[in-house]
Every structure is written in C-alpha cells, then in structure tokens.
Amino acid sequence: MAKNGTKYIFVTGGVLSGLGKGITAASIANLLKARGLRVNLQKCDPYLNVDAGTLNPREHGECFVTKDGAEADLDLGHYERFIDEEMTSVSSLMSGRVLLKVIQDERAGKYAGDDVQIIPHLTAAIQDYIEQAGAGFDVHIVEIGGTVGDYESLSFVEAIREFSMRAGKENCLYVHVVYMPYLGASQEFKTKPAQNSVRDLRGLGIAPDVLMARSEKPAPESVKNKLSLFCGVEKEAIALLPNARSIYGVPLELEDTGIADVIAHRLDLKVSKPNLKDWREVVKRTTTDFSDTVTVGVVAKYMDNQDTYMSVFEALRAAAWWSDVSVDIRWIDSEQLDKEGMDVAAAIIGCDGVVVPGGFGTRGLEGKIKVAQHALKSKVPYLGLCLGLQMAVVAAARNAGIEGATSTELDSASPDQVIHVMADQKGKELTGGTMRLGNYPCVIEKGTAAYSCYKSTEIDERHRHRYECNNAYREKYESWGIKASGLSPDGQLVEMIEAIDHPFFVASQFHPEFKSRPNRPHPMFSGFIKSLKK
Ligand code: GLN
C-alpha cells in the first residue's frame, strides 16, 4: 500500500486534444464510486497561469469555481457532476502554481544551496500536490492536460512517472486515451496514430496499463488485437469508446467494456458490486425525447464557444430532464442588442424565457440591461446569474425613470451607480484571485419566489464577483418593482433579487449553476424551467 493508503490513476491523452479525457477520468471515478470507493480527482494543466481565473473564457471555456473559492478548469465541473461530490482547490493544479511555489521556496532559502532544477525539484513539488490531493481517499484520479509529447506538459508526465517510485508501482495505474480515425476509402479504423502515441509515452518512461480508444463511430472488437499487439497492452485492458449520445452515458458504456473491474483488480481495490441504478435513471432522462420543449434564450457575449457557459447549459438541461421537458437553448447576442434601436422583443421572439449569465467587461452590458428591462415590463421569465442580477437591478432602476442608472463596471463616472465596487475590492480590478470567491451563506425571506425555489431560508452558494448592489438604493427597490429576497446573514449584501408580481424573475449574486447535478437539478433552475412549461 502507498504510505497513505491511496491508489493513484493517471490519465494522459494522445494523438489529439479534445478527446474527452476529462469525461473519461470523471467516468472512471463514477464507476469506482459506484463500487463503494471514496474517489477524488485532480486536473493538472500545463499553463503558466497560477489559476484559471485570468484565462479568457472564449478560448479556454468556463472558469469553474469550487466551494473553497478556487478558480479552476472546467473539467472540475465534469468531475462534480459525474461523482456528485464537491471538489476543492487541490483538484486544480496549473504549472504556474507549482513554479511559483518552487521559486518562492528558493527565495526563502528552503533549498539550502542546491541547484534548483526541473528534475527533481519541480517534479517533486508536483508530486507533493498530487499526494496532498489524494490523501484520505481510496483512489485519486489525476488527469494530465494537453497531449503527450507536448513540450509544456513534460514536467507533469515526468512527475507522474516518478510517482510510481514514491507510492509504489502496485499503487499506480496509467490510463492513456487515444484517438482512432476511420478511413472511409479503406473502410477501416486506423491504429497507427494510437501506436505512435503509446510509443511517445513509453519514450517518456511510462508504459500504459489501460488504453481507451476513442472513435467517432463504434469500432469492431477486432481492432483490439492490433492495438494490443502494437501498443503492448493486454486486450482486456483496452476499452473502445465511440462517441456517446450523451456525455452522461459514457460511464455506462465504459461499464459495459468491463474496464472498471480490470482497474479495480489491477490496483487490488476492495470493491462491492457496482450500484448504477440512479445513474441509469439519469442517462435515461438525458436521452428521452420529451413531447414538450421549452425554449430558453441565453443572452451571451461569447457566441462561438459552447464551453464558455458549460455549467449553465448543463444546469438548464438537468432542470429540464427532471421537469419532463426538452430544452432548446438559443444564443442571443448581447453585443448586437447593445446597438441603438435594436428591438429586444424581436431578438427573443420564440423564447419562453431568458437567462442572463455571468460575465465581465463592458461589451454587451447594455444589451443585457435591455433584455432585463423588457423581461420586467413584458413579464418574460428571467433567470439572472451574478452579472444577470446586477443588470436586472440596473434595468429596474432605469424602468423606474433613473435613466442614468448603471454599474460601476460600465460607467464609473455616472451619478447613479446602483451596482458598485465592493469596499474591499477597490483598486484590485486587474489582479487575479482577488474577487469574492467560493461559498458564502445567504438567508432567504419566506414567501418570496426565491423561497418557493429553495424551500429553505438558509443556503450556501458559490460566488465569483467584484461588484455588488449599492445599499444606498436598497430602500427604493420596492418602488422599482423588485425586492431583495436573499441577503448575507449580516444583511449587508444583496444575494438574491426578484421582481414583484411577475411569473418568474429571479436573480442571484452567486452562481447556482456550479451546484447543479445531472441527478439533482438546482432549485433555481428547476423553478425557472417549470415557469416556462405551458
Ligand atoms: N463582472 C461582475 C462582477 O465582477 C459579475 C461577475 C460574474 O458574473 N461572475 O461583479
């Protein structure tokens, strides 16, 4: 056994990026949890950023926030949704964080005169982070971002190679995810890229124990013979993974390949029979074509990358499955709506309701305010998430005649900044990791729409914001047709608002989407989706 009793599974990827390594890692975790094991996951990313907070969501996708306030890679969202456990900051490790630690230690004299080197110092620091994240769990699954052979992920690959000496070979298992293209002309799946990738991995000192071969379409079992021979992995340890109809179906497809039992056996894990009953129900719902469909307009800035709003979309879908409807998600370009004279009613025509998700910067803000103004006036169901709350308050103020009402983020010179910068945030606007981050409690007033969703007066939700409601205007809310229905326990911060006398207009300063699960939809999203059902 490893010193702390944890077994480690390392997941690498080859041939190309975007193979769904995160989903694969999360699916393995799902199957091991279903066998009664305590599982943690960790994503190692080769970026030199210290965390994902400063990454551009257009390129990198959503920034996921953990309960303890880490700004993390979106794969952590998959992890949480697939194993229904809350991750913490140790589950997200970027090269920048490790480098910073090593350099800080060097400056503090901790290396006592040694030459500080990638090997062994940086790789040892990576291993320390991995060991720390795995402590207390039966199995710890570590996903290495990027593709094997990339220059920038070499130190992670070297660290996980060395790790088997630290923790013992018998406690480590290496899973390599590869891609198998299908060649139409010869009508066959080609294994050469997979072979080359395994050779690259071996060249770095790691012989994979398990091979997951991804393909667009189902490949015949016979390709396993070739993969096995040329990649040196036993047939029983190879899983063929064609595209699934729903990502949530991947654990079940993996289960059918028998690979989870192979992994459990190789790591000598004490497992019970898998209990996948609840997950089968989830997958059934994700793949049911319900007879009713609701259409939701997501008023967004980044129109070309679905990943930017990953948790919001997954939360909408989960709420829909459990409300027995299908959901059609449409993008409404907020920047188009920014333009003067744009007709909001026309832009959202066909939408049963609108969502204004989180965001930063000034582009598209006017468009979002216009949508909120329209939703208030025309009683269109509205769900506001963080920025969506802020824009809703501005909209209500403007509808009530305060034409210059705005947020400091949009206009720091306006006399009516109904949303302003939090007192302790002044001057930190361009710095990383300085926002109000992670879980904070909120007290909900009984008899409100917020209460109808949660059916509870005390909740905890995840935050990531710099601006907040300006308390100087709070007394005016009711005259603007809105109400602060959720507050911080000391009453100082507005956490939720809603429109008075409206079918559904609820917004939160926090991000409820991060706590939605495919098996447990989030109450705010369920409340919103139910309000759209005809
Ligand atoms: N930009 C706003 C703020 O910093 C909203 C943030 C968000 O939507 N996550 O407060």
Residues whose N, C-alpha, C, O or C-beta is under 5 A from the ligand:
A	BS01	LIG	G358 G359 F360 G361 L385 C386 L387 R464 H465 R466 Y467
